[in-house]
Amino acid sequence: MVKIFMPIDGSAASDKAVADFIQLLDWYKETPEIHLLNVQLPLHGDISMFIDRETIQQYHQENGMKKLQNARELLNQAGLSCQYHITVADPAEMMVQFAKERFFDQIAIGARGLGAVKSLLLGSVARKLIKLSGIPVLVLK
C-alpha cells in the first residue's frame, strides 16, 4: 500500500490541496494510507520561564487540532480514513525527517496561492521541502 503524507497548515490553500488530492485518488491502484501532519512553530523567547511545559504542549496540541480539522472533515466526507500527527519544529525540515522516519512513498503538498503573478512561485515551505526531500513530492495547485 502506498503511504502518503500531507502537510496541513490550516490555510485555504491547504484545504484546497486536500480536496484536489481526493479528486486524484484514481491515480493510485489502491487507496493510499493517508497521514496528515501539522507542524507548529516553536514559541520563541523566554516564554518557558512564565508558562509550564505542559501548558505549552497543550497549546500546540489544541492549535494543531484546529489546523487539521477541515482536512480531516474533507477526507471523512469522502469516506477516507487518515492518521494525523502534530509536531513542533521548523516546518520543511520536520516534514523531510517525518517522511524518512516513517518510510512514506510520497508527500502531497499544496502550493501557496499568492495571486496571479506570484502564483507562478511556490511558497517557501513547499520550495524548501522539494529541495530537501529524497522522496517524490506532489505539489497540488
C-alpha positions in Angstrom: 0.0 0.0 0.0 1.2 3.5 -0.9 1.9 5.7 2.1 1.3 9.4 1.6 1.5 12.3 4.0 0.1 15.7 3.5 1.4 18.7 5.4 -1.5 20.7 6.7 -1.3 24.3 7.9 -5.0 25.1 8.2 -5.0 27.6 5.3 -7.5 27.7 2.5 -4.7 26.6 0.2 -4.1 23.6 2.4 -7.8 22.7 2.4 -7.9 23.0 -1.4 -4.9 20.7 -1.7 -6.7 18.0 0.3 -9.8 18.5 -1.9 -7.7 18.3 -5.1 -5.9 15.2 -3.8 -9.2 13.4 -3.2 -10.1 14.0 -6.8 -6.8 12.4 -7.9 -7.2 9.1 -5.9 -7.9 7.2 -9.2 -4.2 7.7 -10.0 -3.4 5.0 -7.4 -4.1 1.3 -7.8 -5.5 1.2 -4.3 -6.5 3.8 -1.8 -3.3 5.1 -0.2 -2.6 5.2 3.5 -3.0 8.9 4.3 -1.3 10.8 7.1 -1.8 14.4 7.9 1.0 16.4 9.6 0.7 19.8 11.2 4.0 21.4 12.2 3.7 24.0 14.9 6.4 26.7 15.1 8.2 26.7 18.4 7.4 29.6 20.8 10.3 31.9 20.9 11.8 33.9 23.7 11.7 33.1 27.4 8.1 32.0 27.4 9.0 28.8 29.2 10.1 30.9 32.2 6.5 32.0 32.6 4.4 29.1 31.3 5.0 25.5 32.2 5.9 22.9 29.6 2.6 21.0 29.9 0.6 24.2 29.1 2.8 24.9 26.1 2.4 21.3 24.8 -1.4 21.6 25.3 -1.4 24.9 23.4 0.4 23.2 20.4 -1.9 20.2 20.5 -5.1 22.3 20.5 -3.8 24.7 17.8 -2.7 21.7 15.7 -6.1 20.0 16.0 -7.8 23.3 14.9 -5.5 23.4 11.8 -6.2 19.8 10.9 -9.9 20.0 11.4 -11.0 21.0 7.9 -8.7 18.5 6.2 -9.9 15.7 8.4 -13.5 16.6 7.7 -12.9 16.7 3.9 -11.3 13.2 4.0 -14.1 11.9 6.2 -16.7 13.2 3.9 -15.0 11.4 1.0 -15.1 8.2 3.0 -11.3 8.2 3.6 -9.6 7.5 6.9 -6.4 9.1 7.9 -3.9 9.3 10.7 -2.8 12.7 11.9 0.2 14.0 13.7 1.2 17.3 15.3 4.9 18.3 15.9 6.8 21.4 16.9 9.8 22.3 14.7 10.9 24.1 11.6 8.2 23.0 9.1 10.2 21.9 6.0 12.9 20.2 7.9 10.4 18.3 10.1 8.4 17.2 7.1 11.5 15.7 5.5 12.5 14.0 8.7 9.0 12.7 9.3 8.8 11.3 5.7 12.2 9.5 6.2 11.5 8.1 9.6 8.1 6.7 8.6 9.0 5.5 5.2 6.4 7.4 3.2 6.2 6.9 -0.6 5.1 10.4 -1.4 4.4 13.8 0.0 1.4 15.7 -1.3 1.5 19.4 -0.5 -0.4 22.5 -1.7 1.3 25.3 -3.5 0.7 28.6 -1.7 -1.9 30.7 -3.6 -0.4 34.2 -3.7 -2.3 35.8 -6.6 -2.0 35.9 -10.4 1.7 36.7 -10.8 3.0 35.3 -7.5 1.1 32.0 -8.1 3.9 31.1 -10.5 6.1 30.7 -7.5 5.9 28.1 -4.8 5.5 29.0 -1.1 8.8 29.0 0.8 7.9 25.8 2.7 6.9 23.9 -0.4 10.1 25.0 -2.2 12.3 24.1 0.6 10.6 20.7 1.0 11.1 19.9 -2.7 14.8 20.8 -2.3 15.4 18.7 0.8 13.1 15.7 0.1 14.5 12.4 -1.1 11.0 11.1 -2.0 8.6 12.4 -4.6 6.6 15.5 -3.8 3.3 16.1 -5.4 2.5 19.8 -5.5 -1.2 20.4 -5.8 -2.1 23.8 -7.2 
